[in-house]
Amino acid sequence: MITKPEKPINLFDCAASQKIIGQDKFLDAFKKILDHGAYCQGHETRELDEKLAQYSKTKYCATCGSGTDALTLALMAWDVKPGDAVFVSSFTFVASAEAPVLLGATPVFIDSKPDTFNMDPEDLKRAIAEVKAEGRLNLKAVIPVDIFGSPCEYDEIIKIAHDNGMKVLSDSCQSYGSVYYGKKAGSIADMSATSFYPTKPLGGYGDGGAVFINSDEENELVKSARVHGMSPSDRYDNVRLGMTGRMNTFQAAVLLQKLTVFEQELKDRYTIASRYDNELSSYFGKQKILDNCSSSYALYTITCENRDELMAFLKEAGIPCGAYYPRPVNTQTAYAKWNTRKLPVCEKLSKTVLSIPMHPYLEADVQSYIIAKMNEFASRYEAKAA
């Protein structure tokens, strides 16, 4: 019989890597910053830009204050503005739609596929046709989201977007470290945005983000918009609208240390996810990962028709879990006026998804306990159905 672990189980574990790396290395890095005094965009930030670009195999990386900043800065570089349509996933965190709305653009919400949970290319086609028929908005950009760390169907989405004169901004905020047909997250779409929020696969100790870029011109636009639209030759001549989007040097120092264990953490996430895939009951739906692709498993998420009962059961057993996301963005109060399309898959997912503990330091006995309790729940409900 599998017994409950003595230590509390964590849904995420943002502190374990600090023990592996060694606290002294973080303190030494912070002392260097205190000594040189460049607290925003110091040389650690520039070093991080170079290492992330090298890791993702992109020409440039521009680190910034958050994943939301990264999305917004990329759209600023494309001059997204009122009158533009930006096609966005709805089964995700709000930031994907928030960024275009902040710039005055109109979000057009796209349904998900029931197996991958990601943007449905066929529904994207339908939405584009609807916007064209209405003739009111300019087709501008598509923002597909790699939900829970799993890459979207980029070949199809990029072709659809480019055939309609649009750019594709990959929301890789949950998927840094994932791979799509040999390409790492950051290098797949026209531009990509990621987040370094503490619970992300590559997580800092606060907010942080990055834009991945291959164009010289777009890189200069993003870097200018990151600091209020500053001219590269005159810091007191702001030549375009911008924002305060800089990354502070302390976060860069943290991420440089976290990068040293990142590849091993990705391998460990994959091992845990494979065990869940193989040992969890077929009563639970499991997210499909595209062939020749790998997820970074920011979250491991199943579907269950009795989701709310499962949540209560797991919490009673001391297993933390969460419904990500319980409301599609198009149904939320601030976005109600753009809730103009039926998105049945997003609605269904919001009522059935459940994320269970996933982090690279989840011990084998804890995994066994989680699997056993979930399968116990499945057996009970299968027996009731019979």
N, C-alpha and C positions, 0 to 999 in steps of 0.2 A: 504494500500500500504506500502511495506517495504522500508524504506528510507536508504540511505547510512550512515553508522556510521560516526560520526564526527572525531574520532581518526583514524590514519592510521592503516590498517590491516597488520599484520605480517605473513609471510609464516611460520617462526619459531619464538619463543620467548625465548631467552636464558637468559633474565634478570629477568623475573617475579618471578621465584622461589627465587631469592635473596631477594626480598621484603617480601615474605612469611616467609622465614627462619629468616630473619633479618640480616642486614648488619653487625651489631656488632658481631655476631657469627663468621662471616668470618674474621673480623679484629682481634678478639681475637685469633683465630686459627693461623693467620699469625704472630701475635706478639709472640706467643709461639715458632714458628719456628725461628724467628729472635733472640729470646733469647737463644735457644739451639744450633742453628747454623748448624744443619744437613740438608742441603738444598737438597741433593739427597738421596733418600731411607732412610729418617729419620724414627723415630718410627711411624709417621702417615702413612707412606707407608706400613709398616708391619701390622699396624692395619687394613688398607684398604684391604690388601691381605686376612686377616683372615675373615673380614666381608663379602667380596665378595664370598669367598669359602663357607662360611656358607650359604649365600643367595642362591647360585647356587647348593648347596649340592654336591660339589666336594671336593676331598682331599686337593687340593692345588689351589692357584691362584697366579700367578706371574705378578704383574703390570709392565708396561713398558711405553715407550715413545709415542707410537701411535698404532693405529690398524694395520698399515702396519708392524710395529715392531713385534706385536704379531703374525701375520701370518708368518713372516720370522723366528722368534725364534722357533716356533713350527716345522717348516720345517727343521731348523738347527738341532733340537733334533732328527729328523728322518734321518739325514744325506742325505738330498736331494741334488743332485749334477748333473753335466753334465752326460747325458745319461739316465736320469730318465724322465719318462712321468708323468706329474701332470695334472689331468683332472679338468678343471675349468669352472665355469659359465662365460658366455660372456655378458649377459645382467646385468651389474653391474658396480660398480666403478672399476677403473683399478687396485687397490691394490691387488685384488685376484690373478691376473695373474702376477703382478709385483714381488711379493714375490718369486715364484719359478724361475722366469727369473733371478732375482738378484743372485740366487744360481747356475745359469748355467743350470737349468732344462728346459725341453721343455713343454710349456703349450699346452694342447689339449682342444680346446674350445667345450663346450657342449651347445646344444640348450635348450630353455626354454619351459615350458608348457604354452599354451595361456591363461589358466584360473588362475593359481597360480602365473605365471611369474617366477617361480623357476625352477631349474635344472630338466630336463626331464629324469627320470631313463631309459626309453627305448632308448633315444639317447645316454646316457652314455654307455649302453650295446653295441650299434653299434660302438661307438668310441673305446671302449676297443677291440672289435673284429678287427677293422681296424689296430690298433697299433700292436696287436698280429700278424696279417697277414703280416705286413711289417717287423716285427722282428728286428727292429733297436733300440728300446727303452725299458728300464726296467720299468714295471708298478710299480709306487711308491705310489701315493696318489691321493685322490679326495678332492676338495675344493668346496662344495656346499655353496651357499650364501642365507641367509634368507632375500630375497629382501624386502625392505620397512618395515621389522620387522616381516614378516610372515614365520613360520618354513617350511623347505623343507620336502619332503617325506623321512625322515631319515631311517625308517625301510628298505625300498627298497634299498636306496642308500648304506647304511652300508652293507647290505647283498651282494650286487653286488661287492662292493669294497673288502670285506673280502674274498669272494669266489675267487677273483683274486689276493689275497696276498697283498692288499693295505690297508693303513690306511685312515681314514676320518678326515679331519680338518674342523670343522664347522666354516664358516665365519659368526659369529654372530655380526658383527660390527654395524648392524642396528637393531638387534633384542634382545638386552639385556632386560630382563623382560618378554619376550615371553615364552610360555609354549607349549611343545609338549607331548601329552599324559601323563600329570602329571609331566614331567621333565622340569625343567627350563633351559633356554638357558645357555650354559656353561657345562651342564652335559650330553649332548645327544651323542656326537660323541667321537672318540678316544682322541682328544683334540679340544678345541674351542678357538677362538680369538674374542675379542670384542674391540670396540673403544669408547673412552669417548670424542670425538670431541664435541664442544659445541652444535651442532644441534642434537646429538644422544639422545635417550630416557634418558639415564643417562649421562648427558653432563658436562664436566668440563669447565674451563675457559682457555682452550688451548688444545694442543694435549695430548693424553693419551690413553693407551690401557691395555689389560690384556690377559694372556693365562690361561686357565683353564685345570687342569691336575689331573689325578687320579693315575699315576704311580710314585713311588719314583724315579726311574731312570730318567724318562723324566723330572721330576721337577728339579733334579740336573743339567741336561743338559741344560734346558731352563735358569735357573738362572746363569749358567756359561757363556752361550752364550750372555746373557744380558749384561755382563761386560767383553767384549773382549775375552771370552773363558777362563776366570781366573780359576786356580786351587782352589778348596775349602780350601786347606791347605797352599797355597803359592800364595799370590796375585801378585807376580812378575813372576810367571810361568804360562803363558797362554798355556793351554794344547790342545786347539782346536781353530778354527777360530770362532770369535764372532763379536760383534758390540757394539756400545754405545746405549743401549736400556733402560736405567734406567728411571723411572718416578721421576720427581722432587717432593719434599715434599709438595710444595705449592699446586700442583694439587691434591695430595692425601688429603690434608686438605679440599679443595673445595668439593671433591667427598664424603668425610665423611659427610659433611653437606648436600649435595644433596641427599644422601641416606635416610635422615630423612623424606623426602617428596616423595620419589620415588614411593612407593606403591600407594599413593593417585593420583599421576600424571598418573600412568598407568591406574587406574580406570577412570580418567577423559578423557584420550585419547580414551579409549574403548567406553565411553559414546558418545563422539563426532563422532567417526567412525560409531557407530550404527545408529546415526541420519542421517549421510550422506548415509549409506546403505539404510535406509528406505525411505528417502525423496528425494534423487536425482533421476532424471528421468532415466528410463530404457534405454534411448537413450545412456547413458554412460555405458561402460563396467566397472565392479567392480572386483577388485582382489578377487579371491576365497581364503578363509582361510580354511585350512583342518579341518575336523570334529575333535572334542576333542582337539583342539589346540587353542591358542590365540596369536594374534599379539601384538607386543608392539607399532605398528603404529608410527614408526619413520617418515614415510610419509604416507599420504593417497593419493593413486594414482588411477586414472581412465584411461580408454582408450576412445578415440574419433576419429572417422575417419576424422573429420575436426579439428584436434588438433591445427594447426597453427592459424586458424580463431578463435577458442575458446580462445587461449592464448591472442590474440589481443583484443578480446571482454572483457575478464576479466581484463586485464590491464587497458583498458579504463574505466572500472567500479571501478578501485582502488583496485582490488583483485590480490595480488601477486600470481604467480604460476611458475612452472618450469618443464621442460622436463628432467626427470631423468629416463633413460639416452638417449641422442639423437644419440649416436653412440655405437654399441656393441664394446667391447674391441678388438675383432678380426679384426675389420675394421680400427683401429687406426694406425697411421703411425709407431709407434715403434714396433707394433705387426704384421705388414703386412706379414712378412715371415712365420708366423704360421697360416695365414688365409687360411687353406687348406680344410675346411669342410663347406658345406652349412648349414646355421642356419636360416631358413626362419622365425621362430617365433620370434627370437631375432631381426631380421631386421624389422619385422612388428611392434613389440612393440616399437622399437626406434622411429618409425614414428607416433605412436598413443598415447603414455602414457603422462599423465599430472598430476603433483602433485599439490594439492591445500592446503590452510592453514591447518595445523595440529599441535597443541601444546595444553597442558593441560589447558592453561589460555585463550582459545578462547571463548569469551563471547557468550551467547545464541543469542543475537540480531545480532552479527556478523555472527554466523553460519546461521541464518535465511536469512541474506542478501546474503551470498555466495550461499546458496541453491536456493534462488529465482532467482538470476542472471543466474546461470547455467541452471536452468530449463527454463528460458526465452530463452536462446540460443537454448536449445534443441527443444523447441516449434517452433521456427523460422525455424530450419533446417528440422524438421519433416514436417512442412507445405510445404516447398519447395519440399521435396521428394514426397509429395502427389500430 
